[in-house]
């Protein structure tokens, strides 16, 4: 018999570690090749790790709620054969490793104390855990850049930053590099929260991990970007007629449903091509103009949380290709089958608030994007039409769209014209468009 070390696999660009949620098998259990053996969570998505071999789990190395790095062994399997079937990933040992008491003193407060007002520019990659430790210990970005990371591509690991904190000794946090003054909203966000009275019969529901991430990201997004929202009402009668004509044929041919979302994405992609400065990000005082058009698709999950899978290179897909990609991502999102890379790299996002019966909304821009489109419910209404014989009132399918954009780089003219082009593409949809 041989030992096989099950390693935490690579989970996409920028994802360096994951938290163990739960093991699906116990020590002593036999597993088959491609069985999902453990559920993990990153700051992007929850996913399963399958085993590439069949065998018996003889040792679980990472327990529930522990953090593992990419390439680190998380379990040992006993398989047919002789010798070791895999080797441990070797990392450089930090210059000084804190003892158990020091580790406990550092890590325990992270469970209960809110993050400080230390902010990082984004030039330095930090995992959520490392960032949390840095904020708790009031370690500035200048100090972090002085730490030699032992992780992949020199990234700072949990062990690196804990060793740095231990070597600080009893040095007061105030001696760290001074933190720049924050804006009023940031100061308010870091101030102690007022105690909320709890009455008899009230239910206290702790936030789950994903809800905490959503809450943190939404607060940061509003603090970072000055939001402006423009609205427009669009006649999508042609879109509705076209879909009604083609949905049965498409489902029979492809075995999948044809929703309105591929049409919306197609119109947005065309508008982005017209106004490429919507497809940008901000890095300090620089604007990064994105080559690829990757559309995020806000998706509600059965547990009430929200996730945003990404349609990569949406400009290169046909309507049929968009429909298949959207259906696949939505299905895997709702069934917790997304891979971490499925939620990365969005350059523009669409939120379909109409799926909940809402007419319009004011969406929050996900960082580091600079714009997001909310699409409302399609409603039949009387509308005035201009004809050769004069104006008439007819029943039309109307829909509101709302476009939120970052006023640091997107002015009202650009944000408004982009929205008007989406409107025009939908309102003038060709009934003979092929699917």
C-alpha angles and dihedrals in degrees: 000000000000137000121243120193112214107216129202102254128227110275103192138288115327096010107115103159144016139202121239108240101179141332114239092202133038132227108283094031121125117232132192128224112282093016112143103241105173139021116224136184132210127180086267109044147343116247145160128252114219124204115242091208139044119243147100124297104235099167135018107207100184119048131203113299092014119126122236127191123228108273094021120128112251100174143006120230129194111225139172115280137044135288129012114323094201140015130233117255106250120219130187112262113243115249091249128016118203118234123247095266092052092048091051092049091051100042102041096067090054088071095061114015122086119239118270124241093266109130129191127213097225093245088107118059112229126174115230091256095049091046090051092052092046092051093045092051093041092238111169126222089250090059092046091054089056092058115096105224121218095198130096112309090003095298119163113253130200090259092051095054094042089052089050091051091048091052090051085070113184094339107143117247089235090069091065118103109293117262117232116248113270128221121263094260091052092049090050091049092054095046118103110275118244116254110258113217115237118210129204110281095023114133120223112211116187114221113252120231096266094048090053090052092048092049093050094046094048094050091049092047092055092045094049103042127049100224125219121178127201124192135206136174115223132197104225097172092122091050091052092047092048093050093047089052096048108031097085093046091048094049092048092048100040103023089234136102121254110225130181093254097084088055092049091048091049091053092047092049091052091049091049089053087053092048108027092171087077088064095068144105132211122237109181105298093343129092115217111208108207120226096199124062106220114174120209114212114204107222128188115223127216091251091058096256125121132234132178115215115190131234101214119217092358090174090066095055128090121225089264091049091049091050092052094045092048094048091047095049093045092050094048092045093055092045096045092246099124120124118223091250089057090072099043135090103028113162097182132013136214122200117194102208088164089075086074093048094259120145096210144339143193103239124203115239111243111228133277090021121090102213144030133186124217117201119204133209119292107241131182110237139160109261136179114248126193112226136171088259094049137272119331135182115235138167108259137173106248130185135182121224125193123198120200117193140176107256092204090078107002115068125197092262094055095040092046096045091048090054092046091054092052086050092051094048092052096041092050096043111158111241088209095058110136122234 
